[in-house]
Amino acid sequence: DVRGNNLTGTIPENIGNCTSFEIL
């Protein structure tokens, strides 16, 4: 999911979300 991917810059809970987080 993208719960960790938000404008606040919160670190994703799942390692798989790290990639999406970096894109944002």
mmCIF file of the N, C-alpha and C atoms, coordinates in Angstrom:
data_MODEL
# 
_entry.id   MODEL 
# 
loop_
_atom_site.group_PDB 
_atom_site.id 
_atom_site.type_symbol 
_atom_site.label_atom_id 
_atom_site.label_alt_id 
_atom_site.label_comp_id 
_atom_site.label_asym_id 
_atom_site.label_entity_id 
_atom_site.label_seq_id 
_atom_site.pdbx_PDB_ins_code 
_atom_site.Cartn_x 
_atom_site.Cartn_y 
_atom_site.Cartn_z 
_atom_site.occupancy 
_atom_site.B_iso_or_equiv 
_atom_site.pdbx_formal_charge 
_atom_site.auth_seq_id 
_atom_site.auth_comp_id 
_atom_site.auth_asym_id 
_atom_site.auth_atom_id 
_atom_site.pdbx_PDB_model_num 
ATOM 1  N N  . ASP A 1 1  ? 0.837  -1.201 0.000  1.00 0.00 ? 1  ASP A N  1 
ATOM 2  C CA . ASP A 1 1  ? 0.000  0.000  0.000  1.00 0.00 ? 1  ASP A CA 1 
ATOM 3  C C  . ASP A 1 1  ? 0.871  1.251  0.000  1.00 0.00 ? 1  ASP A C  1 
ATOM 4  N N  . VAL A 1 2  ? 0.249  2.421  -0.009 1.00 0.00 ? 2  VAL A N  1 
ATOM 5  C CA . VAL A 1 2  ? 1.043  3.654  -0.062 1.00 0.00 ? 2  VAL A CA 1 
ATOM 6  C C  . VAL A 1 2  ? 0.812  4.503  1.175  1.00 0.00 ? 2  VAL A C  1 
ATOM 7  N N  . ARG A 1 3  ? 0.495  3.843  2.288  1.00 0.00 ? 3  ARG A N  1 
ATOM 8  C CA . ARG A 1 3  ? 0.236  4.583  3.528  1.00 0.00 ? 3  ARG A CA 1 
ATOM 9  C C  . ARG A 1 3  ? 1.462  5.392  3.932  1.00 0.00 ? 3  ARG A C  1 
ATOM 10 N N  . GLY A 1 4  ? 2.654  4.819  3.670  1.00 0.00 ? 4  GLY A N  1 
ATOM 11 C CA . GLY A 1 4  ? 3.889  5.507  4.055  1.00 0.00 ? 4  GLY A CA 1 
ATOM 12 C C  . GLY A 1 4  ? 4.308  6.534  3.014  1.00 0.00 ? 4  GLY A C  1 
ATOM 13 N N  . ASN A 1 5  ? 3.624  6.544  1.869  1.00 0.00 ? 5  ASN A N  1 
ATOM 14 C CA . ASN A 1 5  ? 4.000  7.485  0.815  1.00 0.00 ? 5  ASN A CA 1 
ATOM 15 C C  . ASN A 1 5  ? 3.112  8.723  0.852  1.00 0.00 ? 5  ASN A C  1 
ATOM 16 N N  . ASN A 1 6  ? 3.535  9.719  1.626  1.00 0.00 ? 6  ASN A N  1 
ATOM 17 C CA . ASN A 1 6  ? 2.718  10.930 1.717  1.00 0.00 ? 6  ASN A CA 1 
ATOM 18 C C  . ASN A 1 6  ? 3.599  12.167 1.671  1.00 0.00 ? 6  ASN A C  1 
ATOM 19 N N  . LEU A 1 7  ? 2.995  13.340 1.584  1.00 0.00 ? 7  LEU A N  1 
ATOM 20 C CA . LEU A 1 7  ? 3.762  14.582 1.449  1.00 0.00 ? 7  LEU A CA 1 
ATOM 21 C C  . LEU A 1 7  ? 4.587  14.902 2.693  1.00 0.00 ? 7  LEU A C  1 
ATOM 22 N N  . THR A 1 8  ? 4.257  14.272 3.821  1.00 0.00 ? 8  THR A N  1 
ATOM 23 C CA . THR A 1 8  ? 4.984  14.572 5.051  1.00 0.00 ? 8  THR A CA 1 
ATOM 24 C C  . THR A 1 8  ? 6.362  13.931 5.023  1.00 0.00 ? 8  THR A C  1 
ATOM 25 N N  . GLY A 1 9  ? 6.552  12.993 4.103  1.00 0.00 ? 9  GLY A N  1 
ATOM 26 C CA . GLY A 1 9  ? 7.863  12.350 4.005  1.00 0.00 ? 9  GLY A CA 1 
ATOM 27 C C  . GLY A 1 9  ? 8.030  11.241 5.022  1.00 0.00 ? 9  GLY A C  1 
ATOM 28 N N  . THR A 1 10 ? 6.933  10.580 5.385  1.00 0.00 ? 10 THR A N  1 
ATOM 29 C CA . THR A 1 10 ? 7.018  9.486  6.360  1.00 0.00 ? 10 THR A CA 1 
ATOM 30 C C  . THR A 1 10 ? 7.661  8.261  5.732  1.00 0.00 ? 10 THR A C  1 
ATOM 31 N N  . ILE A 1 11 ? 8.522  7.588  6.477  1.00 0.00 ? 11 ILE A N  1 
ATOM 32 C CA . ILE A 1 11 ? 9.187  6.391  5.948  1.00 0.00 ? 11 ILE A CA 1 
ATOM 33 C C  . ILE A 1 11 ? 8.169  5.252  5.830  1.00 0.00 ? 11 ILE A C  1 
ATOM 34 N N  . PRO A 1 12 ? 8.112  4.600  4.677  1.00 0.00 ? 12 PRO A N  1 
ATOM 35 C CA . PRO A 1 12 ? 7.183  3.487  4.430  1.00 0.00 ? 12 PRO A CA 1 
ATOM 36 C C  . PRO A 1 12 ? 7.369  2.371  5.446  1.00 0.00 ? 12 PRO A C  1 
ATOM 37 N N  . GLU A 1 13 ? 6.273  1.737  5.871  1.00 0.00 ? 13 GLU A N  1 
ATOM 38 C CA . GLU A 1 13 ? 6.369  0.643  6.836  1.00 0.00 ? 13 GLU A CA 1 
ATOM 39 C C  . GLU A 1 13 ? 6.951  -0.597 6.170  1.00 0.00 ? 13 GLU A C  1 
ATOM 40 N N  . ASN A 1 14 ? 6.568  -0.832 4.923  1.00 0.00 ? 14 ASN A N  1 
ATOM 41 C CA . ASN A 1 14 ? 7.051  -2.023 4.207  1.00 0.00 ? 14 ASN A CA 1 
ATOM 42 C C  . ASN A 1 14 ? 8.252  -1.688 3.337  1.00 0.00 ? 14 ASN A C  1 
ATOM 43 N N  . ILE A 1 15 ? 9.230  -2.604 3.279  1.00 0.00 ? 15 ILE A N  1 
ATOM 44 C CA . ILE A 1 15 ? 10.433 -2.371 2.472  1.00 0.00 ? 15 ILE A CA 1 
ATOM 45 C C  . ILE A 1 15 ? 10.045 -2.176 1.007  1.00 0.00 ? 15 ILE A C  1 
ATOM 46 N N  . GLY A 1 16 ? 9.011  -2.863 0.566  1.00 0.00 ? 16 GLY A N  1 
ATOM 47 C CA . GLY A 1 16 ? 8.572  -2.774 -0.825 1.00 0.00 ? 16 GLY A CA 1 
ATOM 48 C C  . GLY A 1 16 ? 8.080  -1.379 -1.169 1.00 0.00 ? 16 GLY A C  1 
ATOM 49 N N  . ASN A 1 17 ? 7.713  -0.596 -0.149 1.00 0.00 ? 17 ASN A N  1 
ATOM 50 C CA . ASN A 1 17 ? 7.205  0.753  -0.400 1.00 0.00 ? 17 ASN A CA 1 
ATOM 51 C C  . ASN A 1 17 ? 8.329  1.769  -0.541 1.00 0.00 ? 17 ASN A C  1 
ATOM 52 N N  . CYS A 1 18 ? 9.547  1.370  -0.185 1.00 0.00 ? 18 CYS A N  1 
ATOM 53 C CA . CYS A 1 18 ? 10.678 2.302  -0.231 1.00 0.00 ? 18 CYS A CA 1 
ATOM 54 C C  . CYS A 1 18 ? 10.855 2.850  -1.644 1.00 0.00 ? 18 CYS A C  1 
ATOM 55 N N  . THR A 1 19 ? 10.689 1.982  -2.643 1.00 0.00 ? 19 THR A N  1 
ATOM 56 C CA . THR A 1 19 ? 10.869 2.413  -4.024 1.00 0.00 ? 19 THR A CA 1 
ATOM 57 C C  . THR A 1 19 ? 9.866  3.503  -4.370 1.00 0.00 ? 19 THR A C  1 
ATOM 58 N N  . SER A 1 20 ? 8.618  3.289  -4.001 1.00 0.00 ? 20 SER A N  1 
ATOM 59 C CA . SER A 1 20 ? 7.580  4.271  -4.300 1.00 0.00 ? 20 SER A CA 1 
ATOM 60 C C  . SER A 1 20 ? 7.847  5.562  -3.546 1.00 0.00 ? 20 SER A C  1 
ATOM 61 N N  . PHE A 1 21 ? 8.348  5.425  -2.324 1.00 0.00 ? 21 PHE A N  1 
ATOM 62 C CA . PHE A 1 21 ? 8.611  6.595  -1.495 1.00 0.00 ? 21 PHE A CA 1 
ATOM 63 C C  . PHE A 1 21 ? 9.693  7.461  -2.124 1.00 0.00 ? 21 PHE A C  1 
ATOM 64 N N  . GLU A 1 22 ? 10.719 6.804  -2.672 1.00 0.00 ? 22 GLU A N  1 
ATOM 65 C CA . GLU A 1 22 ? 11.822 7.554  -3.284 1.00 0.00 ? 22 GLU A CA 1 
ATOM 66 C C  . GLU A 1 22 ? 11.332 8.313  -4.511 1.00 0.00 ? 22 GLU A C  1 
ATOM 67 N N  . ILE A 1 23 ? 10.404 7.711  -5.262 1.00 0.00 ? 23 ILE A N  1 
ATOM 68 C CA . ILE A 1 23 ? 9.874  8.356  -6.467 1.00 0.00 ? 23 ILE A CA 1 
ATOM 69 C C  . ILE A 1 23 ? 9.160  9.647  -6.088 1.00 0.00 ? 23 ILE A C  1 
ATOM 70 N N  . LEU A 1 24 ? 8.425  9.613  -4.976 1.00 0.00 ? 24 LEU A N  1 
ATOM 71 C CA . LEU A 1 24 ? 7.706  10.807 -4.548 1.00 0.00 ? 24 LEU A CA 1 
ATOM 72 C C  . LEU A 1 24 ? 8.698  11.848 -4.090 1.00 0.00 ? 24 LEU A C  1 
# 
